């Protein structure tokens, strides 16, 4: 069936158009129409064309004995275990508030799971060769350009009007048509793009865009042949992405980005260290008496330079971000810093530490989830953690 369909130019164009909408629409994390239909916050626009792609391409592909990559197997085991423990949560007799119940909570969670499974299976299967992978990157880049352009406009508007609730009505109306957003966004001056909240916007860069662009920058390989002197398209995308990323005032996202940079710095360290040692040895007329010590000292010097550069950049960002974000203002407030105390290291001290820096709600939720899982490891259930 798929073979005969593939011969149709109209079918191929429709399939490509759906794939284009899936990838370009990734930044729309909570599409209003889909959110109202499912009652879920996680309601990506991309699921609409993806569902059509599942029915029009993936199912015929499997019917004709198409195969999933081997990496899909562990994921399917995870899904199976998650479904089983979610069903077992029915027997916990959890407490539900705000007119919620087990069925409703689980249904919303399973809808989210179905969306995630569909995304993973199609993304793992659809690109069949290098041409397909290049098409994926091209469509992702187009979506990235659009969201960066919107983000830069948002940066300018927020600097002018001060907060989201003071933005012109036309601006908020456009976004309301494309994204359901948290009520907290209205009292913020953080860039959130077309995501539910700024932290979701940050994840788009952490999980999708930055890894691609950092790899391209490190390897000096580009999706395009165009270059301006030594610069390639990914360099410009990275700069634009970093600007809107920075104005979203990330916290956990910043830590994730620094972890990516640390790994990249480790790779770069090996290349630079080997190149410098080669230069040193080639310029000497006599062999090094203690090559081991020379390598160690050179390595220590490079590490020191990296630490100072990273620390300076981080401190610089905190100082700049404190100009518009209350949480970062706390990090440069001497009275707040003097009250910070993590020791003795206990759960209460960590929550108190987070409370001083205004992110304790997230830690309370994390600790609550951990304790729920510890008490009910085989029956905690998707969507039921907050209710048990």
C-alpha positions, 0 to 999 in steps of 0.5 A, a space after each residue: 500500500 505504501 509503495 503504491 502511495 509513494 508513487 503519487 506526487 500529491 501523496 509525497 507533497 502532502 507527507 512532506 508538508 505534514 513533516 514540515 508543520 511537525 518540525 516548524 511547529 515544535 515551539 508551539 507547546 500548548 496550542 489552544 485548540 488542542 489544549 481545550 480538546 484534551 484538557 492538558 497543558 502539554 498540547 503541542 501544535 505539532 501533534 495535529 500534523 503528526 497524528 495525520 502522519 502517523 495514520 497516513 505514513 507510519 501505519 502503512 509503513 508498519 503494515 508493509 513490515 517496516 521496522 523500528 530502530 533497535 533503540 526503540 525497544 528500551 523505550 517501549 519497555 519503559 512505556 510498558 512499566 509506566 502504564 503498569 504502575 499507573 494502573 496500580 495507582 488505582 488501588 492507592 485510594 489517593 486524595 483528589 482535590 479541585 474536582 479531580 479524580 483518578 480517571 481524569 488525571 490518568 487520562 490526561 497523563 496518558 494523552 501526554 504519553 500518547 503524544 510523546 510516543 507518537 513523536 518518538 516513533 515517527 522521529 526515530 523512523 521517518 528520516 531514512 537517510 542523510 537526505 532525510 536528516 538534512 531535511 529534518 535539520 532544515 525544517 527545525 532551522 526554519 522554526 528556530 528562525 521564526 521563534 528567535 525573530 519573535 523572541 527578539 521582538 519580545 525582548 524589545 517590547 519587554 524592555 519598552 513596556 516592562 512586563 507582559 501585562 503592559 504589552 500592546 493588546 495586538 501582541 498578546 492577542 497574537 500569542 493567545 491565538 497560538 499558545 496557552 500560557 501560565 497566568 504567572 507569565 502575565 506578571 513577568 518580564 521574561 521572554 517565553 516565546 510561544 511556550 506555556 511558560 519561560 522554562 518550557 521556552 528554555 527547554 526548546 533550546 536546551 534539548 533541541 536547538 543548542 545541541 545541534 548548533 554547538 555540534 556544528 560550531 565545534 566541528 565547523 560543519 554546516 547544513 549550508 554551503 554559504 559562509 561569510 569569511 569564517 562564519 557559518 549559519 549556525 554561528 548566527 543562529 547560536 548568537 540569536 538563540 543565546 540572546 533570547 535564551 538569556 532574556 528568558 532568565 533561565 535557572 535550571 536551563 542555565 545549569 543544563 546549558 553550562 553542563 553542555 558547555 562543560 562537555 564541549 570545553 572538555 573536548 576542546 581542551 584535549 584538542 588545544 592541549 595536544 596542539 600546544 604540546 606539539 608546538 612546544 616540542 617542535 620548537 625545542 632543539 632538545 627533548 623535554 626533560 620531564 614531558 609528564 610535568 610539562 603536560 600537567 602544567 600546561 593542562 592546569 593552566 588551560 583548566 584555570 583559564 577555562 574556569 576563570 572565563 566561565 566564572 567571569 561569564 556566569 557572574 557577568 550574566 547574573 549581574 546583567 540579568 539582575 537588572 530585570 529579574 527578581 530572582 537574579 537580583 537576590 544573587 547580588 543582594 548582600 543581605 540575602 547572600 549572608 542568610 544563605 546556609 545549606 549546612 547541616 545538609 538536610 531536606 529542610 535546609 535545602 528548601 530553606 535555601 531555595 526559599 531565600 532564592 525564590 524557587 522553593 515551590 519547585 523543590 517542594 514538588 520534587 521532594 514530594 514526588 521523590 517521597 511518593 515514589 519511595 513510599 509507592 515504588 510500584 504504584 505511583 502513577 502518571 498524573 497522580 503524584 500531586 493527588 496521592 
